[in-house]
Amino acid sequence: MKNEKMLSNKMKNGIKKVLFVALKSNANSSGCYVIYQPKVPKDLEKFKKFK
């Protein structure tokens, strides 16, 4: 019983860490994309496929 409880606690902590890292990275990347969208230089306009 003690081993099962210990294994369960380790699994809970591992899952919690993985979810925390995933949520933190996704929140930061999407937040930065929404807030900071760099403008395309006019020199690159001629290289676009669609105008």
PyMOL Python script that loads the backbone (N, CA, C, O; Angstrom):
from pymol import cmd

cmd.read_pdbstr("""\
ATOM      1  N   MET A   1       0.827  -1.191   0.000  1.00  0.00           N
ATOM      2  CA  MET A   1       0.000   0.000   0.000  1.00  0.00           C
ATOM      3  C   MET A   1       0.873   1.257   0.000  1.00  0.00           C
ATOM      4  O   MET A   1       0.579   2.237  -0.685  1.00  0.00           O
ATOM      5  N   LYS A   2       1.958   1.202   0.790  1.00  0.00           N
ATOM      6  CA  LYS A   2       2.840   2.361   0.886  1.00  0.00           C
ATOM      7  C   LYS A   2       3.525   2.641  -0.450  1.00  0.00           C
ATOM      8  O   LYS A   2       3.681   3.796  -0.845  1.00  0.00           O
ATOM      9  N   ASN A   3       3.936   1.567  -1.148  1.00  0.00           N
ATOM     10  CA  ASN A   3       4.595   1.728  -2.446  1.00  0.00           C
ATOM     11  C   ASN A   3       3.642   2.313  -3.482  1.00  0.00           C
ATOM     12  O   ASN A   3       4.041   3.147  -4.296  1.00  0.00           O
ATOM     13  N   GLU A   4       2.379   1.877  -3.454  1.00  0.00           N
ATOM     14  CA  GLU A   4       1.386   2.396  -4.398  1.00  0.00           C
ATOM     15  C   GLU A   4       1.146   3.883  -4.175  1.00  0.00           C
ATOM     16  O   GLU A   4       1.027   4.655  -5.126  1.00  0.00           O
ATOM     17  N   LYS A   5       1.077   4.270  -2.919  1.00  0.00           N
ATOM     18  CA  LYS A   5       0.846   5.675  -2.585  1.00  0.00           C
ATOM     19  C   LYS A   5       2.039   6.529  -3.018  1.00  0.00           C
ATOM     20  O   LYS A   5       1.866   7.630  -3.539  1.00  0.00           O
ATOM     21  N   MET A   6       3.240   6.014  -2.799  1.00  0.00           N
ATOM     22  CA  MET A   6       4.448   6.726  -3.175  1.00  0.00           C
ATOM     23  C   MET A   6       4.530   6.873  -4.697  1.00  0.00           C
ATOM     24  O   MET A   6       4.889   7.938  -5.197  1.00  0.00           O
ATOM     25  N   LEU A   7       4.197   5.806  -5.434  1.00  0.00           N
ATOM     26  CA  LEU A   7       4.201   5.838  -6.889  1.00  0.00           C
ATOM     27  C   LEU A   7       3.144   6.813  -7.399  1.00  0.00           C
ATOM     28  O   LEU A   7       3.379   7.554  -8.353  1.00  0.00           O
ATOM     29  N   SER A   8       1.991   6.805  -6.762  1.00  0.00           N
ATOM     30  CA  SER A   8       0.912   7.712  -7.143  1.00  0.00           C
ATOM     31  C   SER A   8       1.335   9.168  -6.959  1.00  0.00           C
ATOM     32  O   SER A   8       1.062  10.001  -7.823  1.00  0.00           O
ATOM     33  N   ASN A   9       1.991   9.482  -5.858  1.00  0.00           N
ATOM     34  CA  ASN A   9       2.466  10.845  -5.616  1.00  0.00           C
ATOM     35  C   ASN A   9       3.513  11.265  -6.627  1.00  0.00           C
ATOM     36  O   ASN A   9       3.516  12.414  -7.068  1.00  0.00           O
ATOM     37  N   LYS A  10       4.403  10.359  -7.004  1.00  0.00           N
ATOM     38  CA  LYS A  10       5.427  10.675  -7.998  1.00  0.00           C
ATOM     39  C   LYS A  10       4.794  10.941  -9.361  1.00  0.00           C
ATOM     40  O   LYS A  10       5.203  11.852 -10.080  1.00  0.00           O
ATOM     41  N   MET A  11       3.788  10.132  -9.708  1.00  0.00           N
ATOM     42  CA  MET A  11       3.107  10.324 -10.981  1.00  0.00           C
ATOM     43  C   MET A  11       2.350  11.648 -11.001  1.00  0.00           C
ATOM     44  O   MET A  11       2.364  12.356 -12.009  1.00  0.00           O
ATOM     45  N   LYS A  12       1.694  11.985  -9.904  1.00  0.00           N
ATOM     46  CA  LYS A  12       0.967  13.249  -9.817  1.00  0.00           C
ATOM     47  C   LYS A  12       1.912  14.428  -9.988  1.00  0.00           C
ATOM     48  O   LYS A  12       1.613  15.370 -10.722  1.00  0.00           O
ATOM     49  N   ASN A  13       3.042  14.375  -9.316  1.00  0.00           N
ATOM     50  CA  ASN A  13       4.009  15.472  -9.414  1.00  0.00           C
ATOM     51  C   ASN A  13       4.586  15.571 -10.822  1.00  0.00           C
ATOM     52  O   ASN A  13       4.784  16.673 -11.333  1.00  0.00           O
ATOM     53  N   GLY A  14       4.852  14.443 -11.443  1.00  0.00           N
ATOM     54  CA  GLY A  14       5.390  14.445 -12.799  1.00  0.00           C
ATOM     55  C   GLY A  14       4.399  15.025 -13.794  1.00  0.00           C
ATOM     56  O   GLY A  14       4.768  15.846 -14.634  1.00  0.00           O
ATOM     57  N   ILE A  15       3.154  14.608 -13.705  1.00  0.00           N
ATOM     58  CA  ILE A  15       2.117  15.123 -14.599  1.00  0.00           C
ATOM     59  C   ILE A  15       1.913  16.612 -14.375  1.00  0.00           C
ATOM     60  O   ILE A  15       1.728  17.371 -15.326  1.00  0.00           O
ATOM     61  N   LYS A  16       1.946  17.024 -13.119  1.00  0.00           N
ATOM     62  CA  LYS A  16       1.771  18.437 -12.794  1.00  0.00           C
ATOM     63  C   LYS A  16       2.885  19.278 -13.403  1.00  0.00           C
ATOM     64  O   LYS A  16       2.621  20.356 -13.937  1.00  0.00           O
ATOM     65  N   LYS A  17       4.117  18.808 -13.333  1.00  0.00           N
ATOM     66  CA  LYS A  17       5.249  19.542 -13.896  1.00  0.00           C
ATOM     67  C   LYS A  17       5.149  19.634 -15.418  1.00  0.00           C
ATOM     68  O   LYS A  17       5.409  20.688 -15.998  1.00  0.00           O
ATOM     69  N   VAL A  18       4.773  18.529 -16.063  1.00  0.00           N
ATOM     70  CA  VAL A  18       4.658  18.518 -17.521  1.00  0.00           C
ATOM     71  C   VAL A  18       3.575  19.487 -17.972  1.00  0.00           C
ATOM     72  O   VAL A  18       3.786  20.255 -18.912  1.00  0.00           O
ATOM     73  N   LEU A  19       2.422  19.464 -17.320  1.00  0.00           N
ATOM     74  CA  LEU A  19       1.332  20.364 -17.687  1.00  0.00           C
ATOM     75  C   LEU A  19       1.708  21.818 -17.435  1.00  0.00           C
ATOM     76  O   LEU A  19       1.359  22.697 -18.224  1.00  0.00           O
ATOM     77  N   PHE A  20       2.412  22.071 -16.349  1.00  0.00           N
ATOM     78  CA  PHE A  20       2.819  23.438 -16.034  1.00  0.00           C
ATOM     79  C   PHE A  20       3.756  23.989 -17.107  1.00  0.00           C
ATOM     80  O   PHE A  20       3.603  25.132 -17.538  1.00  0.00           O
ATOM     81  N   VAL A  21       4.714  23.191 -17.532  1.00  0.00           N
ATOM     82  CA  VAL A  21       5.660  23.629 -18.570  1.00  0.00           C
ATOM     83  C   VAL A  21       4.931  23.852 -19.894  1.00  0.00           C
ATOM     84  O   VAL A  21       5.186  24.835 -20.591  1.00  0.00           O
ATOM     85  N   ALA A  22       4.024  22.937 -20.236  1.00  0.00           N
ATOM     86  CA  ALA A  22       3.285  23.073 -21.496  1.00  0.00           C
ATOM     87  C   ALA A  22       2.420  24.327 -21.487  1.00  0.00           C
ATOM     88  O   ALA A  22       2.405  25.079 -22.461  1.00  0.00           O
ATOM     89  N   LEU A  23       1.711  24.553 -20.409  1.00  0.00           N
ATOM     90  CA  LEU A  23       0.846  25.729 -20.333  1.00  0.00           C
ATOM     91  C   LEU A  23       1.646  27.020 -20.320  1.00  0.00           C
ATOM     92  O   LEU A  23       1.244  28.010 -20.931  1.00  0.00           O
ATOM     93  N   LYS A  24       2.770  27.010 -19.629  1.00  0.00           N
ATOM     94  CA  LYS A  24       3.592  28.213 -19.557  1.00  0.00           C
ATOM     95  C   LYS A  24       4.171  28.559 -20.924  1.00  0.00           C
ATOM     96  O   LYS A  24       4.174  29.726 -21.318  1.00  0.00           O
ATOM     97  N   SER A  25       4.656  27.567 -21.644  1.00  0.00           N
ATOM     98  CA  SER A  25       5.247  27.845 -22.962  1.00  0.00           C
ATOM     99  C   SER A  25       4.175  28.275 -23.962  1.00  0.00           C
ATOM    100  O   SER A  25       4.409  29.182 -24.760  1.00  0.00           O
ATOM    101  N   ASN A  26       3.020  27.648 -23.929  1.00  0.00           N
ATOM    102  CA  ASN A  26       1.948  28.034 -24.862  1.00  0.00           C
ATOM    103  C   ASN A  26       1.414  29.421 -24.553  1.00  0.00           C
ATOM    104  O   ASN A  26       1.139  30.193 -25.472  1.00  0.00           O
ATOM    105  N   ALA A  27       1.264  29.745 -23.297  1.00  0.00           N
ATOM    106  CA  ALA A  27       0.748  31.061 -22.927  1.00  0.00           C
ATOM    107  C   ALA A  27       1.730  32.154 -23.341  1.00  0.00           C
ATOM    108  O   ALA A  27       1.314  33.202 -23.834  1.00  0.00           O
ATOM    109  N   ASN A  28       3.005  31.925 -23.148  1.00  0.00           N
ATOM    110  CA  ASN A  28       3.999  32.932 -23.505  1.00  0.00           C
ATOM    111  C   ASN A  28       4.113  33.111 -25.014  1.00  0.00           C
ATOM    112  O   ASN A  28       4.233  34.239 -25.492  1.00  0.00           O
ATOM    113  N   SER A  29       4.077  32.034 -25.757  1.00  0.00           N
ATOM    114  CA  SER A  29       4.246  32.159 -27.204  1.00  0.00           C
ATOM    115  C   SER A  29       3.030  32.812 -27.845  1.00  0.00           C
ATOM    116  O   SER A  29       3.184  33.676 -28.709  1.00  0.00           O
ATOM    117  N   SER A  30       1.844  32.426 -27.448  1.00  0.00           N
ATOM    118  CA  SER A  30       0.660  33.040 -28.056  1.00  0.00           C
ATOM    119  C   SER A  30       0.490  34.477 -27.580  1.00  0.00           C
ATOM    120  O   SER A  30       0.045  35.331 -28.347  1.00  0.00           O
ATOM    121  N   GLY A  31       0.835  34.754 -26.335  1.00  0.00           N
ATOM    122  CA  GLY A  31       0.740  36.125 -25.833  1.00  0.00           C
ATOM    123  C   GLY A  31       1.702  37.051 -26.547  1.00  0.00           C
ATOM    124  O   GLY A  31       1.352  38.189 -26.859  1.00  0.00           O
ATOM    125  N   CYS A  32       2.897  36.585 -26.807  1.00  0.00           N
ATOM    126  CA  CYS A  32       3.877  37.401 -27.527  1.00  0.00           C
ATOM    127  C   CYS A  32       3.450  37.608 -28.966  1.00  0.00           C
ATOM    128  O   CYS A  32       3.689  38.675 -29.531  1.00  0.00           O
ATOM    129  N   TYR A  33       2.834  36.627 -29.561  1.00  0.00           N
ATOM    130  CA  TYR A  33       2.405  36.743 -30.946  1.00  0.00           C
ATOM    131  C   TYR A  33       1.296  37.780 -31.080  1.00  0.00           C
ATOM    132  O   TYR A  33       1.269  38.548 -32.041  1.00  0.00           O
ATOM    133  N   VAL A  34       0.389  37.798 -30.121  1.00  0.00           N
ATOM    134  CA  VAL A  34      -0.728  38.743 -30.175  1.00  0.00           C
ATOM    135  C   VAL A  34      -0.244  40.155 -29.889  1.00  0.00           C
ATOM    136  O   VAL A  34      -0.681  41.099 -30.548  1.00  0.00           O
ATOM    137  N   ILE A  35       0.634  40.315 -28.935  1.00  0.00           N
ATOM    138  CA  ILE A  35       1.079  41.648 -28.521  1.00  0.00           C
ATOM    139  C   ILE A  35       2.103  42.225 -29.506  1.00  0.00           C
ATOM    140  O   ILE A  35       2.009  43.391 -29.889  1.00  0.00           O
ATOM    141  N   TYR A  36       3.064  41.419 -29.906  1.00  0.00           N
ATOM    142  CA  TYR A  36       4.155  41.930 -30.742  1.00  0.00           C
ATOM    143  C   TYR A  36       4.122  41.231 -32.099  1.00  0.00           C
ATOM    144  O   TYR A  36       4.550  40.082 -32.212  1.00  0.00           O
ATOM    145  N   GLN A  37       3.629  41.897 -33.108  1.00  0.00           N
ATOM    146  CA  GLN A  37       3.667  41.381 -34.467  1.00  0.00           C
ATOM    147  C   GLN A  37       4.528  42.323 -35.300  1.00  0.00           C
ATOM    148  O   GLN A  37       4.087  43.412 -35.666  1.00  0.00           O
ATOM    149  N   PRO A  38       5.736  41.911 -35.594  1.00  0.00           N
ATOM    150  CA  PRO A  38       6.632  42.803 -36.338  1.00  0.00           C
ATOM    151  C   PRO A  38       6.111  43.082 -37.742  1.00  0.00           C
ATOM    152  O   PRO A  38       5.475  42.227 -38.359  1.00  0.00           O
ATOM    153  N   LYS A  39       6.379  44.264 -38.233  1.00  0.00           N
ATOM    154  CA  LYS A  39       5.971  44.675 -39.577  1.00  0.00           C
ATOM    155  C   LYS A  39       6.971  44.128 -40.597  1.00  0.00           C
ATOM    156  O   LYS A  39       8.172  44.056 -40.333  1.00  0.00           O
ATOM    157  N   VAL A  40       6.459  43.750 -41.747  1.00  0.00           N
ATOM    158  CA  VAL A  40       7.303  43.231 -42.817  1.00  0.00           C
ATOM    159  C   VAL A  40       7.938  44.408 -43.546  1.00  0.00           C
ATOM    160  O   VAL A  40       7.237  45.346 -43.924  1.00  0.00           O
ATOM    161  N   PRO A  41       9.258  44.376 -43.751  1.00  0.00           N
ATOM    162  CA  PRO A  41       9.907  45.454 -44.504  1.00  0.00           C
ATOM    163  C   PRO A  41       9.380  45.512 -45.931  1.00  0.00           C
ATOM    164  O   PRO A  41       9.029  44.486 -46.513  1.00  0.00           O
ATOM    165  N   LYS A  42       9.326  46.722 -46.494  1.00  0.00           N
ATOM    166  CA  LYS A  42       8.794  46.909 -47.846  1.00  0.00           C
ATOM    167  C   LYS A  42       9.662  46.226 -48.897  1.00  0.00           C
ATOM    168  O   LYS A  42       9.167  45.881 -49.970  1.00  0.00           O
ATOM    169  N   ASP A  43      10.931  46.027 -48.613  1.00  0.00           N
ATOM    170  CA  ASP A  43      11.817  45.360 -49.569  1.00  0.00           C
ATOM    171  C   ASP A  43      11.417  43.903 -49.800  1.00  0.00           C
ATOM    172  O   ASP A  43      11.722  43.340 -50.851  1.00  0.00           O
ATOM    173  N   LEU A  44      10.744  43.292 -48.839  1.00  0.00           N
ATOM    174  CA  LEU A  44      10.360  41.887 -48.968  1.00  0.00           C
ATOM    175  C   LEU A  44       9.040  41.703 -49.706  1.00  0.00           C
ATOM    176  O   LEU A  44       8.647  40.568 -49.978  1.00  0.00           O
ATOM    177  N   GLU A  45       8.361  42.766 -50.029  1.00  0.00           N
ATOM    178  CA  GLU A  45       7.081  42.671 -50.726  1.00  0.00           C
ATOM    179  C   GLU A  45       7.226  41.982 -52.086  1.00  0.00           C
ATOM    180  O   GLU A  45       6.316  41.264 -52.502  1.00  0.00           O
ATOM    181  N   LYS A  46       8.328  42.179 -52.778  1.00  0.00           N
ATOM    182  CA  LYS A  46       8.502  41.613 -54.121  1.00  0.00           C
ATOM    183  C   LYS A  46       8.701  40.097 -54.081  1.00  0.00           C
ATOM    184  O   LYS A  46       8.611  39.445 -55.121  1.00  0.00           O
ATOM    185  N   PHE A  47       8.969  39.526 -52.911  1.00  0.00           N
ATOM    186  CA  PHE A  47       9.187  38.084 -52.798  1.00  0.00           C
ATOM    187  C   PHE A  47       7.928  37.322 -52.396  1.00  0.00           C
ATOM    188  O   PHE A  47       7.976  36.099 -52.265  1.00  0.00           O
ATOM    189  N   LYS A  48       6.811  38.002 -52.199  1.00  0.00           N
ATOM    190  CA  LYS A  48       5.569  37.339 -51.826  1.00  0.00           C
ATOM    191  C   LYS A  48       4.996  36.560 -53.004  1.00  0.00           C
ATOM    192  O   LYS A  48       5.112  36.978 -54.156  1.00  0.00           O
ATOM    193  N   LYS A  49       4.375  35.420 -52.699  1.00  0.00           N
ATOM    194  CA  LYS A  49       3.720  34.649 -53.756  1.00  0.00           C
ATOM    195  C   LYS A  49       2.403  35.293 -54.147  1.00  0.00           C
ATOM    196  O   LYS A  49       2.058  35.370 -55.327  1.00  0.00           O
ATOM    197  N   PHE A  50       1.667  35.758 -53.134  1.00  0.00           N
ATOM    198  CA  PHE A  50       0.368  36.374 -53.390  1.00  0.00           C
ATOM    199  C   PHE A  50       0.423  37.832 -52.983  1.00  0.00           C
ATOM    200  O   PHE A  50       0.958  38.164 -51.925  1.00  0.00           O
ATOM    201  N   LYS A  51      -0.117  38.696 -53.802  1.00  0.00           N
ATOM    202  CA  LYS A  51      -0.082  40.120 -53.495  1.00  0.00           C
ATOM    203  C   LYS A  51      -1.464  40.637 -53.206  1.00  0.00           C
ATOM    204  O   LYS A  51      -1.633  41.823 -52.925  1.00  0.00           O
TER     205      LYS A  51
END
""", "prot")
cmd.dss("prot")
cmd.show_as("cartoon", "prot")
cmd.util.cbc("prot")
cmd.orient("prot")
